[in-house]
Structures are given as structure tokens and as C-alpha cells.
Amino acid sequence: MLPIIRLHRFPTYNIKINVADNDFDRYTCIWLNTSQECAGVCRYALALPVTTFLNEASCVLRFRPVTIGYYALALTVLDFENDTSTPPLSHVPIQFTLNVWDSKITCSLPPLYIGDVPADQCIFLVSGQLITMVLRIQIQCPNATLTSIIGLYPAGFTQSAAYTDPYNRTTNAFNVYYTGNLNKVGQNLFCFAGVDSIDNQGDATCLCLSVQIAQDSLNSLYVSNATRFPMGTTFVRPNTDAYVRFQINSTGKDFVTYNIAKQTANVIYQSDRFVILSSVVFIPGEYDYISLDPGVFLPISTCLRDSMGIVDSQFWTFNTPSEANKTVTTMTSANRTVPTLQTIITQTTQTTQTKTTTVITTTTSVSTTTNQLKATSSFPISGIVGIIIGSMILIVLIIYIVKWIRHMPTRQLVNTDLSSDAPKKSIPRSSTATINNNSYTHSRNSPIFDLCST
């Protein structure tokens, strides 16, 4: 909250009382009305316009000044444990001053914030993380220039000098840098406004720099130690960019990321669960984890606990096993259900199991998905080849013997007189036998028989 707010006389202003609660609990703003709390600047003691109204729930003050001068206001912020509790946990007093003035210059348009980061945005970061933002303020009155930037800066915050935007001479920009610090865990407000050369002051713009510890997120999923729905809470897909990240445990670097607003096929918001679908091939033997950016479940502009990210590397872990022989691995951790990253269908003939505290590995000797197929046989191939060769040799030998028997020389004596008294004749040099009108002629000088017809 800026300590001094300059206002033109007569316009109606809605002044936001900038408040942040480190636990994201409910809070309200009320007037201070006892002399012990506000002395001479209590509500009843101030001559405020009758139209002045304080919205206690939203902490917005509607004010239409009619008298030139200074108004000192005293409010208090009540912090509650939850949305339904009645007794407040704490009272935080706030005092600021309204400077009402008048000018003969007719243009009362204030400098307008048009920076890269929306006003009242929550910016989540962890300790040691450096963020850089470019903030822009546009001058709306003709011939006016930006003369100063007033602000309320948290510790660890630095800012560059303002410079003119080369693409728009009515716009001035400046860079801001902030590094998260363990001593500043929680919400840290950075409020600022531009003042032009005719003394118009812009509306106070605040950014909430929320420093969180990775192991102490207030996100309800993290608090419930859950990696799976249902858990009694459902969310609707935000329309602003935020990422689901698969990160390498050893380096913390991103392996693959999914934009929840654009890659809707990979990140699915169901009525009772949050589903991430990934088709990437992870590195075997590597350990990874899933982190969720701020704004994955609720837009970060809401500045609620469920808009916080989950960046703890131990929250949602998994590993990809080394699969030299195609193994199926399932990993579980205490009180969590880890999504299945790989399913391999196998046909098991022989199974061995190795059990550790967190990993169960099943290896099969014959698998439908293995890259190598080992076939066994009771008779070797070399034996089959030997049998075939031996059979061929035996067949050739039998054919040769048959042909040799059929072609063997005839030594039978041919004699027309078969009686014992007939005189014996010598074997002629050639002989002829007639069988069934076929004549077979043999000659001693011929090694084979020739088949002829008579």
C-alpha cells in the first residue's frame, strides 16, 4: 500500500487496500474506531464525504473527494483461520494519506500501467531464484511526460532507470529484478505508481512476490500427499499458460513439458482426476519426477493456495528400468500411487522374480516382445544334413548294384540236345536267345547289353 495517494477533486476513485496473507487465509478490512487504535484519525472523527464506502470483504475503498487537502485514514486487517471461522487470528493496522488537489489543466487521466505482468498477479518463486520483469507505464495526457515512479519495495528488490519505449513515445519502461530469499518466505508486495509532469498519479499497482519452499507447498494436492484423484477436490482447466514438467532427477532439467492450456490431448482435466498422457521414450535406468507449475490447477491471478505450484522433486517420482532382456517393472512409494509408464505383454514359459523394497522385476526367457528369439531342438541340424547326404549315397550305391547285376555276362550254355547221350559242344563266341519275340545278343567284346526289337 502506497503511503500517499494523490487524487483529483470530484472524480470517484476505487482504492484497493493491498493485502496479502502468507497462508492464503481469508481476511477482511474494517475501520478503526477506538481511540486506543486510531486516536484522532478514527472513522467517526473524519469529515469524509457521505458517499465514502469500504467494502470489507474485497478491501476496496470508494472515495469521491470534494474538499482540497489531506485525509489520514486508519484501517485494520483481520486474518481468519479459514473461510468459516469467526474469531480473527490477528489484527494488522494500516494507515495511509489521501492528498486531494485541484488543477487548472483539464486532463486528469492518470498514468496507466501496461506491463507484461498483469496487475495484482501472484508470482511464485523458490529461494535463490531470480526473476526479471519489464514494467511499462503509459502517459495518457497530451504533452505530459513521466516524471517519477513511487513505490513500496520488498527487500532484495532492484529496479533500473525508466527509459522511453522506442516503439511508443508515450510509454516508459523499466526493468525490475527480485531474488527469492529464505528469510522472506511467503508473500511480499511490490506496489508502485507513475506520476506525470502535470502531477497526475496513476492507480497503485501491486505484484505479489510469493517465495515458497519446495518441500512446503500449500497446494492441497501436496498437503494431502496425493498423486492421484479423487481427493474431494476438482479443478477446471485454466486458460493461461502453465506447464506440467517431466524433469531429470540428477540435473533438475526438463525432459519434456506440456502446456496445460494448449496441449489438451496430453493434459486432461476430468471430474474427479487430473490425467497426464505422454508418449515420449524415457532414458532406461534414469530417475525422473513430475513437477507442476503455479497456475496448473487455479490461475495464478487468484493468489490462492491451489494456484501454487508443486516443485518438490520427491513428490511425484518414477524411474525407467534398464531393459536389456525386456523386463516389466512396477514402482510404488509409500502412500502414493505412481502412474504406469510402460506396459509390456509377455507370454511366460519360465519366470524368475527378484524383489526389493520398491521394485518388482519379472524376466521371461521367451517373450512376444523380445528382440531375440531363442529356439531349442532335440535333434541338431548337422545330424539332419548328415542323414540326407548318407541317404543319397546309399540310393546311388543301390542303383549301381542293380545295374551291375542286370548287365552281368551270361555264361549259360545253349544246347538244343539236353539228353545225356548227346555230344557236348563248345561255347560259341556269340549266342542269341529269343524270349517273347525279342532277341538279346551278347558278344564277348561288348561290356553292355543293347535292347533291340525283332
Buried (B, 14 or more C-beta within 10 A) or exposed (E): BBEEBBBBBEEEBEBBBBBBBEEBBBBBBBBBEEEEBBEEBBBEBBEBBEEBBBBBEEBBBBBBBEEEEEBBBBBBBBBBEEEEEEEBBEEBEBBBBBBBBEEEEEBBBBBBBBBEBEBBBBBBBBBEBEBEBEBBBBBBBEEBBBBEBBBBBBEBBEBEEBEEBEEEEBBBBBBBEBBBBEEBBBBBBBBBBBBBEBBBBBBBBBBBBBBBEBEEBBBBBBEEEBBBBEBEEBBEBBEEEBBBBBBBBEEEEEBBBBBBBEEEEBBEBEEEEBEBEBEEEBEEEBBBBBBBBBBBBBBBBBBBBBBBBBBBBEBBBBBBBEBEEBBBBBBEBEEEEBEEBEEBEBEEEEEEEEEEEEEEBBBBEBBEEBEEEEEEEEEEEEEEEEEEEEEEEEEEEEEEEEEEEEEEEEEEEEEEEEEEEEEEEEEEEEBEEEEEEEEBEBEEEEEEBEEEEE
